[in-house]
Amino acid sequence: MKDCSIALIGATGAVGQVFIRILEERNFPASTVRLCASPRSVGKKLKLRGEMVTVEEPTEQLLSEVDFVFISASSSISREMAPVAAKQGAIVVDKSSAFRMDLNVPLVVPELNPEDLDGHNGIIASPNCTTTPMVMALKPLHESNPVTRVIAASYQSVTGTGAAASDELIAQSREVLDGREPTHEIYPHQIAFNVLPHVEDFLENGYTTEEMKMQNETRKIMHAPDLRVSATCVRVPVVVSHCEAVNVEFTDPISPGEVTEILANAPGVTVVDEPQSGVYPMPVQSEGQDDVFAGRIRKDLSMDNGIAMWLSCDNLRKGAALNAIQIAEEMLQRGLLK
């Protein structure tokens, strides 16, 4: 891969910090890296490749000087900055939900649908951190035996909300253990020693925006517009890594052994499935790892042609920063950088 120049918007956030680490781990071929953030963070210094790099404001001039712009910030920031960067000739890889369902924007997991990158118009979207692990398991299965219905329940760590939520969980845990009344600002209720069936905003249909992302994004990535998906997203008192209980209905009968074999050969998936010995995916296992871990693979007793399984994935890595970097790597491999 040839060298390129990149800018990262959101460099001081939880995902941004992981992004910087992964750049170094994968030796991403960036000759120049510009770190950008909000005005309150401009001037800070972050360590990158052994050097201290000053955080800058993502000006139009700066965006015109790089090949890739990675955005790991709010949807409003993405809507503002992505078109500006694309107009300047940069390729934007956006982690927010701003463009995921735009018909003109590819929504990509490189192991699954890299060919969608060929038709990009300057902006590429990276999926939600709950969608990614689920489609990593579903797509290879779907190619072998078409999936007709998915029921999913997520168990999402607090870093999906950001670094401040992690700090709140730790502070609340201390308060509860000290016998004090826990205070909360990030979530509507305490998260320490609790679970909240409330991730993002509720819609009129009773689902949350997070739950609808799992449906809509899965359909787009898998090119399965009629796939039936119902999700319940839950916030749990875990710092890093999301887990998901996924029940899948297939067109034809399929055995747990067949599912295990397919997933064991799927790129980016590791099967961890010896429940009788206490071996199954857990957040402490997937934290810091690139793969999606799959286990508890078994027959779903409630439906014909059904399989139940359990997934765990580092939401800051494959759920966010790693997938964005892999998109850029794939584009370089395919010669899509002009």
N, C-alpha and C positions, 0 to 999 in steps of 0.2 A: 504494500500500500504506500502511495506517495504521501509526503508530508502535507499537512494542511494547517491552517490557523483557525482557532476557535475562540468563542466567547461564551461564558457561562453566566446567565442571569439568575440570581438566587444563590450565589456562591456561599453565603453565610448561613443558609438554612440547613436543616437536618439532611435533606437529600443532596444539597450542594456539597456538603462536607464529604459525604460518601462518594459522590461523583469524583471529587478530586482524588480520593484514595484509589478509586478504580482506574482512573486515567494512568496513575503510576503503576498499579499492579499489572495492567494489560499492555503497558508500554505503548499507549495510543500514539500514533504518529503525528503529534501536533508540534510544529516548530514554534508556535506562539500560542499562549493561553492567556486570555484577558478575563479577569474575574470581576463580575459586576454584581451590584446589589442596590438596595434602596438608598436614598440620600443619607439616612441615619447611619449607614454602614460604610459609606464612601470614605476612603482614607485609612480604613483598617488594613492590617496586613495579615495575610494567610500564607501558611507554608505550602509550597508546591514544588515538588522535585528537589527538595533540599534548599530552596530559596524562599525568601519572604516576598510575596507579591502584593502590591497595593490594590485594594478594591476600588474600582472605578464606577462612574456613572455610565449606563449604557446609552450613550449618545448616538445620534444618527451617523455621525462621522465614524465613531468606533465600530458600529455595525457594518459599515461599508468596507472595513479593513480586514474582515475575517471571512472564512469559507463556511463555517458552521456556527450557528447560534443555538445553544441549548438553553431552554427556558424552564426553570423549576421554581415557579412562583404562582401567584394567584391567576385565575382565569382572566381577571380584568387586566392584569399586566400583560398576559399573553395576547389578548385581543389588541392591546395598544402597540406592543413592541414587535410581534411576529410579522404583521404586514409591512412594517417599516423595514425590518431586516431583509425580508424576502424581496422587497422592491429594490434594495441596495445590491441584490445579487447573492446574498447569503442563503444557505439552506438552513431552515429552522427545524429543530427537533423539539417539540413542545410536550411537556409532561402534564399540562393542565387539561381540563375537560373542554376548553374553549372551542377546539376544532375537531374533536374526535368524530362527531356525527356529521360533519360537513362532507357532502358528496364529492367535493373536489379535493379532499385531504385524505391521503392514505392513513389508515390506522394499523400499525405494524408491530408484530412480534417476529423478529427476524428468523427464528427457527420454523415459523409456521407459514407466513405469507410474504416472503421477501419480494416476490414478483410484483406486489402492489406498489413498491417503490418506483417502478419504472414510469408510472404516470404522474409523478408528483409535480406540483406547481410552486415549489419553493417552501412548502410547509408540510411536515410529517408529524402526525400525532402518535404519542406513546400511550398505551391503555392505562386504565385505572389499576391500582395495586391489588384489587380483588379480582378483576377480570383476568389479568395476566396468568396467575397460577392455574386458574380453572381452564382457560383455553389451552394452556400448555399440556394439560392432560386430555382434554376433550378432543382436540383437533386430530391427533394421531389415531385415536379410537374411531372418530367420525369417518376418517378415510378408509378404515377397514370395515366398519359396520355403521351406517348412518345413524346419528343420534336424533331422536325425535322429541325428547323432553328432558329437562334438567331441573332438579330441585336442589337449591344450595342454601347453606347457612354459613355465614362467615363469622370468624372470631378474630377481630382485628385489633392489632396493637395500637398503643396511643401515639407512636411516632407517625402513624398515618395522618394524624392531625398536625403534627409538628413538634419541634423541640420543647415548646412551652408546655405542651400536654404531658410530655415525659417528666418535666420538672414538677408539674402539678401532681402526677401520680406518686412520685417519690415523696413530695411534701405531705400529701394526704396520708400516705402510709405511715409516716412518722407521727402525724397527729393522732391517727387512730390508735397506734400502738402505745402512744403516751397517754391515752385516755381523754384526748381533747376532741372537740367537735371539728371535723374536717371542713376546710373552706374550699370553695370551687369557683372558678372563673371560666375555664375553657369549656367544660361540659355542663349541662343543666343539672346534673347530680354528681355526687362523689363517684369517682371511678375506682378508687382504692377499695379492695375487698368487695367489688361489686361488678355487675355487668349491665350494659345499657343497650337495649334493643333499638338504638337510635343513632344512626350514622348519617349525617347530613340532614337535609330538610324533608319533612313529610309532604307528600303530594295528595291531591284529591282522591286518588285511587287507593290510598292507604299505604302505599309503598314510599320509600324514601328515594331521593335522587341517586344515592349510592346504589340502591338495589336496582333501579332502572338502568344504571350504567352497566351493571353486570348482564342484564338482558340485551340491551341495544349494542353494546360493544362486542359481546360474544357473537351475536348474529353477523356483525359487519366483518370481523376478523375471519370467521369461519365461512363466510359467503353463504350463510344459511338464514335468509331473511324470515323464514317461517318457523324457525326453531323456538319451541316453547320453553321459556325460562322463568322460574319464580325464585326469588332470593330473599333471604332475611339476613340483614347485616347487623352485627352485634359488636360493640366495643368492649374489650376485656382488659383487665389490669396486667398487661404484658407490655414491655417496653418496645421490643422489636420482634417482628415476624407475625404474619397473618396465617391463620389456619382456616380450612373450609371443610365442611361435611357436604359431600356432593353425591346426589342420587341421580343416576343416568338411566334413561330408557332408550333402548336401541331398536332398530327396525327388525332385526333378526336375533334369535337366541345367541348369547355369548356367555362364556364361562369365566369365572374369576381367574383361572389359569391363563386364558387367552388375553384378558385385559392386562394381567401382570407381564406377560411376554411382550405385548405391544409397548407398554410404558417403559419396560426395561431397555428397549431399543430406541426410545424416543430421545432426540437430542434435548439436553437441558433438564431431563427428568431422572431422578434417582428413586428406585423402589426400595422402601424400607418396610418390610412387611413380615414380621415374625411375632404376631401379637401374643402367642402362647408363652413366648420368652420375654415379653415386655418390650418388644422392639417395634416401634411405630414412629411416624414423624411427630416431632415436637418443636415448639418455637426455639428452645435452647439449642436444638440441633441445627436448625436451618439458619439461625442468625449468623451472619458473616459468610454464608455460602451462596454460590451462584445458582445452584439448581433448585427446582421445585421437587419436594420430597413427597412421595405418594405411598400410602399404606392402608391398612384395614380394608383391603380389597375383598369384597364378598358379594354374594348374591343378595339382591334387594328382594326381600320376601313379600313386599307389598305390590309388586307389579310384574307382569310378564316381561321377559327380556331386560330385566333391570339389574344394575350393579350399583353398590354403594362403596364409596371410598373416602379417604381422609387425606387432605393435602396440607403442607406447610411450606412457607416461602418467606424469605427475608424481604419485607415490603420496601426497604430502602435500596436494596440492590436490584434483583430481577424485577421487583415490583415498581421500580422507578429508575434509578441512575444507571444501572447496568443495561437495561433494555434500551435506553436512549443512546448509550455509547455503542451498543451492538448495531443499532440502526445506522449510525454514522460509519461504522466499520463495514457493514454490508454495502452501503452506498459507495464507499471507496473501492471495495472489491469489484463491484459491478460497473465501475467507471462512470458513475453518475455525477461526480463532482466536476463541473465545467471549469 
